[in-house]
Amino acid sequence: MPAKPTLRRAVTPWGSFSWGYSDVGADIFVGLGLVLGAAAGGSNVAFLFAGLVYICIGLAYTELAATYPVAGGGQYFVMRGLGDVFGFIAGWAVLLDFTIDIALFAWSCVDYLGQLVPVLALTAHPWVHFLVAFSLIAGLCMLNVIGVRESTTFNGVVSALDVVSETSILFFGFLFAFNPDLLVHAMTAYWPSSEHLLLGASLAIISFVGLESISQAAQETQRPASIIPRTSIALILTILVYALAYANLALGMTPAHPVPPDAHGHAQTFFQYLGNKENQGSAVAVLAANVPYFGALAALYVPVLGAILLLISSNSGVFGSSRIAYAMSRARLLPSLFERVHPRYRTPAVSIVSFCGVALLVLCFAALPSLDPGAEAVYNRFFHGEAGLDVLADLYAFGAATSYSFVFVALIALRLKDPLSPRKFKIPINVPLRFRGERVDFPVIAVLGFTGIFSILIFTMLTHPIGRVAGPLWLAAGFGGYLVYRTRKRLPLLRSRPVDWESQQVNILKDAGELELMDELIEKLRARGKLPAAAAAEVSSDA
């Protein structure tokens, strides 16, 4: 009987970084305009608050992904730390996020292309805009079925170009156009209300979503315990610097060209121009085009490069959603259909096609008001007029805040329940204590991070009309399906299946090629008389 196909380890160090960068790096292309439109002169503060939470999130994911390098990311960490039910809820929330990711960034990709090709502009040609976005998602679906190596190469080239581009925009922007007095004036004269500042903070977190992609690719990453900490820390610092720099530059920039009046003929500031409905979907391209001297060149290439980066971020959504579904299926949280691997390409083809299909449905829901005036009236009545990017951003923020909240709790639980697994990277600032006879390090930053991200979840529920309804409905529908599936398979409904985590961890490290860590774990287990029979037999066999 032929061996069951498995995922192959094809992701290199640069591939790991680019998988994360292609997702997180593109977020500022979407988030900048949305946050400026919501938080006005407090946008940089909104980004700072979200950025501090993001650092905690990044550190948590780095430790967990390096310790448990398997497909599934946050879903696996929560399931292992808190059990099957919470693992399903966290995984289902991440699935929402990555599925929205596919539609959101495909939509914004077309927005950026519309800066150069007017026929793609949403306001003038909504059907063309919709059909192009629809086609992009279908194309990415096919690319991912073919294989991860092709997708990783695609991401790596574009990520390198974008790092150079974004650095150039910020360098020339601060050199030629930044005025500190204008920044102070914007922050004092246009400071937002508390509600708008909370809305801005909840939108700013979407500028930092995507580090999950690195952990999703962990099972396909070479030497993950060594590579993931390096790529994650580099990514955290890169994205944080970019987000804060863009926010401050936008508030304190003197543009090269006069700012046109708003739709009502009133004068507006440059940051208000970036955050209005016309430009919020392509704010980075508009900002770059207004940098003195450099803007003439940037106006030609930034829309194209931004569109490509947004496209690969959408591609990361396809990758991430399919790997989570694959992992959840293997853990008996979803039907076995989702763990089927294509016999030729060795990719989870069923999962890829399924969640790309959901993304297309979400795209239709978001685009409907722009395509049909009758639908617009319905949305105005029942959804407070939210449509397009606003709908997608609502759901994106809800899914991210929910799943990250669970991950912090799981990190704390795993530090207590699984102190023996070697951690090549550990979050700093820990309180040593003893738990069940073992010395454990209690992670203080995990508590701070949970407080921050849970606050953003509350902000999201208070300020996003669609997110506070559609998000919980997504979770409720998924949980109903989970109960039906577990009942039909005669699996525990609210309890967890028994799992030999020690043996599984030995195999994880062995499969990852982390043999030194595997030996360290075996020695610890053997010294305490906890080495499971299955693991002991395998060790003897290998010897």
Secondary structure, DSSP 8 states (H G I E B T S, - for coil): ----------B-HHHHHHHHHHHHTTHHHHHHHHHHHHHGGGHHHHHHHHHHHHHHHHHHHHHHHHHS-STTTHHHHHHHHH-HHHHHHHHHHHHHHHHHHHHHHHHHHHHHHTTT-GGG-TTT-HHHHHHHHHHHHHHHHHHHHH-HHHHHHHHHHHHHHHHHHHHHHHHHHHHHTB-HHHHHHHHHHT---HHHHHHHHHHHGGGGTTTHHHHHTGGGBSSHHHHHHHHHHHHHHHHHHHHHHHHHHHHTB--SS-----TTS----HHHHHHSTTTGGGHHHHHHHTSTTHHHHHHHHHHHHHHHHHHHHHHHHHHHHHHHHHHHHHTTSS-GGGG---TTT-S-HHHHHHHHHHHHHHHHHHHHHHH-HHHHHHHHHHSTT--THHHHHHHHHHHHHHHHHHHHHHHHHHHHH--SS--SS--S-EEEEEETTEEEEEEHHHHHHHHHHHHHHHHHHHH-TTHHHHHHHHHHHHHHHHHHHHHHTT--SSS-----HHHHHHHHHHHTT-HHHHHHHHHHHHHTT---HHHHHHHHHH-
